């Protein structure tokens, strides 16, 4: 006798047990799919927001360096802005010169010391000189005082290397303009820090810089490290930078950053803008990496010690 198959008991009609079981399974699957769709959309939207943020950051040319205050924007014309800060002890380990060595410390910015026309002419001097060489990396240097010029991964003395041909590159008017501009900067620093202008002496290194986004090839190309001028160059008492190109028009990145705990402050370059400051660790600073374009500037430094002074360059 064949075994009898037992039928699966049916749920009583009207009990709703079978009906409840299947729909709940369908609903669980629907909720799961809906959750996945929401998660996917959230991921896509998050990625889009991140990309938009990056593009906005890159278009502004800035780094996320903790900059919380712009000391000088590139689109404003400043007749003079000065912030006094407490002097560091860096100067105590150097010989002091009464009426010159920093007692009043700080940082200033002005767009009225040098005109944009003068800045354009000064930039042409840098362009002519640097056309003779240029670094393989992102930072090239031209020092009219010592003759130092970046060439590849090294430096040459342009006066010895090019000899009499150098007079076909520069003119006496170029060198006179350089001297006039340097003197205007010296006068502005003396006035800002209440010292006698004749107490200041030009010191080395004073140089043109050309920076672009090319990857660094040597340590000389790594211009972005935080540093203190008085520590790096013991002769420096007052540092100045004359900018020869415009932030966001000529280059992105490349802002000058005063590094302070929790409150970095930046200067956005503008052609003809002079930024100056006492050289001790009260003005710890760095330059952001240049992301695109080319940034031109001159570093002009002054000392109170006449033994560390240098003469203006002359075309020989």
VENTA-V748787 format. One record per residue. OMEGA is omega in degrees with one decimal (none if undefined). NEAR is the number of other C-alpha atoms within 8 Angstrom. D_LAST is the distance of its C-alpha to the last C-alpha in whole Angstrom. Layout:
OMEGA:NEAR:D_LAST / OMEGA:NEAR:D_LAST
This chain:
-177.2:2:127 / 179.4:3:123 / 179.3:4:121 / 178.1:4:121 / 177.9:4:117 / 178.4:4:117 / 176.2:4:115 / -178.1:4:112 / 178.1:4:113 / 176.5:4:112 / -179.5:7:111 / 178.4:5:114 / 177.5:5:113 / -179.0:4:112 / 180.0:6:110 / -176.5:7:107 / -178.7:7:106 / -179.4:7:105 / -179.1:7:103 / -173.4:8:101 / -176.0:8:100 / 178.8:8:98 / -178.7:8:97 / 177.9:8:95 / 178.4:8:94 / -179.0:8:92 / 179.9:8:91 / 178.6:8:89 / 179.0:8:87 / 178.6:8:86 / -179.8:8:85 / 179.7:8:83 / 179.1:8:81 / 178.7:8:81 / 179.4:8:79 / 179.1:8:77 / 179.0:8:76 / 179.9:8:75 / -179.6:8:73 / 179.1:8:71 / 178.9:8:70 / 179.4:8:69 / -179.7:8:66 / 179.8:8:65 / 178.1:8:65 / 178.8:8:63 / 178.3:8:61 / 179.0:8:60 / 179.0:8:59 / 179.5:8:57 / 178.9:8:55 / 178.3:8:55 / 179.2:8:53 / -179.2:8:51 / 176.9:8:50 / 177.9:8:49 / -176.9:10:47 / -179.5:9:45 / 177.2:7:45 / 174.7:9:44 / -175.0:13:41 / 173.1:11:42 / 172.9:8:43 / -174.3:5:46 / -178.4:5:44 / 179.6:7:47 / -177.8:11:45 / -179.8:8:48 / 174.2:8:46 / -179.3:10:43 / 179.5:7:41 / 178.0:10:39 / -177.3:9:40 / -175.2:11:38 / 176.1:5:40 / 179.9:6:40 / -174.2:6:38 / 174.0:10:38 / 177.3:7:37 / 175.7:9:37 / -175.8:8:39 / 176.4:9:39 / 178.5:7:41 / 178.4:8:42 / 179.0:9:42 / 178.9:8:44 / 174.1:11:41 / 178.6:8:41 / -176.8:7:41 / -174.8:10:38 / -176.7:12:37 / -179.5:7:39 / 177.9:6:38 / 176.9:6:35 / -178.0:7:34 / -179.9:8:35 / -175.1:8:34 / 179.1:5:36 / 179.8:7:35 / -179.1:10:32 / -171.4:10:34 / 166.5:10:36 / 173.7:5:39 / -177.5:9:39 / 179.9:13:38 / -177.3:14:38 / -178.8:13:36 / 178.2:12:35 / 177.3:13:34 / 175.5:12:33 / -176.0:13:33 / 178.0:10:32 / -180.0:11:29 / 179.4:12:26 / 176.6:9:28 / 176.9:8:28 / 176.5:7:26 / 179.5:9:23 / 179.1:13:24 / 179.2:10:24 / 177.9:8:21 / 178.7:12:19 / 179.6:11:21 / 175.1:8:19 / 178.4:10:16 / -178.0:10:18 / 179.2:8:20 / -179.0:10:17 / -177.2:11:15 / 174.7:13:19 / 178.7:7:20 / -178.2:6:18 / -178.7:10:20 / -178.0:12:22 / 170.9:14:25 / 179.1:10:29 / -173.1:13:30 / -174.8:13:30 / 177.3:14:27 / -175.0:14:23 / 171.9:14:21 / -179.7:14:17 / -178.4:12:15 / -179.0:8:12 / -178.1:10:12 / -175.7:6:13 / -177.3:11:12 / 179.2:13:16 / 175.3:15:17 / 174.2:15:21 / -177.4:11:22 / 178.7:10:26 / -173.6:10:27 / 174.5:7:24 / 171.0:9:20 / 172.1:10:17 / -172.5:10:14 / -179.5:11:12 / 177.8:9:9 / -174.5:6:11 / -176.7:7:14 / 175.6:8:12 / -177.2:8:9 / -179.2:7:8 / -177.3:7:11 / -179.9:10:9 / 173.5:9:8 / -179.8:7:12 / -179.4:8:12 / 174.9:12:10 / 176.2:9:10 / 176.6:8:9 / 176.9:6:13 / -176.4:10:13 / 177.4:12:11 / 176.5:8:13 / 177.9:9:16 / -179.5:9:15 / -179.8:10:15 / 179.9:8:18 / 178.2:9:20 / -178.5:9:19 / 177.9:8:21 / 178.5:10:24 / 179.1:11:25 / 179.3:11:24 / -179.1:9:27 / 179.3:9:29 / 179.4:10:29 / 179.9:12:30 / -176.7:10:33 / -175.9:8:34 / 173.9:9:35 / 177.1:6:36 / 179.4:9:33 / -175.5:10:31 / -179.0:9:28 / 177.7:5:26 / -179.7:9:28 / 178.2:13:25 / 174.5:13:22 / -179.1:13:20 / -178.7:14:20 / -3.1:9:20 / 171.9:7:20 / -165.3:12:19 / 168.5:12:18 / 172.0:12:19 / 173.7:13:23 / -175.2:11:25 / 173.5:11:28 / -172.7:12:31 / 178.4:11:34 / -178.3:7:34 / 179.6:6:35 / 177.4:11:34 / 178.3:9:33 / 178.8:8:31 / 179.4:6:32 / -179.7:6:28 / -175.2:12:30 / -173.8:9:33 / -167.4:9:31 / -176.4:8:35 / 176.5:7:36 / -178.2:9:37 / 176.6:9:35 / -175.1:12:34 / -178.3:12:31 / 177.1:14:32 / -179.0:9:33 / 179.3:7:31 / -174.0:7:28 / -176.6:7:29 / -174.9:11:27 / 168.2:13:27 / 179.4:14:30 / -178.8:12:29 / 173.7:14:28 / 175.2:12:27 / 173.6:11:26 / -177.7:13:25 / -175.1:15:27 / 177.1:16:26 / -170.2:13:29 / 172.9:13:33 / 178.8:14:35 / 173.4:9:38 / -178.2:6:36 / -177.2:10:33 / 174.4:16:34 / -169.7:16:37 / 171.9:15:38 / 175.8:14:34 / 176.3:12:36 / -173.6:12:35 / 167.7:13:38 / -173.8:11:39 / 177.9:12:41 / -177.2:8:44 / 175.9:5:48 / -175.6:6:50 / 177.6:10:47 / 179.5:14:44 / -172.4:13:42 / 171.9:13:39 / 177.2:13:37 / -176.6:11:36 / 177.0:13:33 / -176.5:12:32 / -177.8:12:29 / 179.8:16:28 / 175.3:15:30 / 173.8:14:29 / -177.1:12:31 / -175.1:12:30 / 172.3:12:33 / -163.6:13:33 / -178.3:13:32 / -175.6:16:35 / 169.8:10:38 / 177.9:12:40 / 171.8:13:37 / -173.8:12:38 / 176.9:11:36 / 174.2:13:35 / 176.0:12:34 / 174.3:12:37 / 174.6:10:36 / -176.4:15:35 / 179.1:11:38 / 178.5:9:36 / -176.4:10:34 / -178.1:12:30 / 177.4:15:29 / 177.2:12:25 / 170.1:13:24 / 169.8:12:22 / 179.2:12:23 / -173.2:14:22 / -178.6:14:23 / 178.0:15:24 / 174.1:15:26 / -177.6:12:28 / -178.3:11:27 / 178.8:7:24 / -179.9:4:24 / -178.9:10:23 / 175.1:12:20 / 180.0:8:17 / 173.0:6:14 / 178.7:7:12 / 176.5:8:9 / 179.8:6:6 / -175.9:8:4 / none:3:0
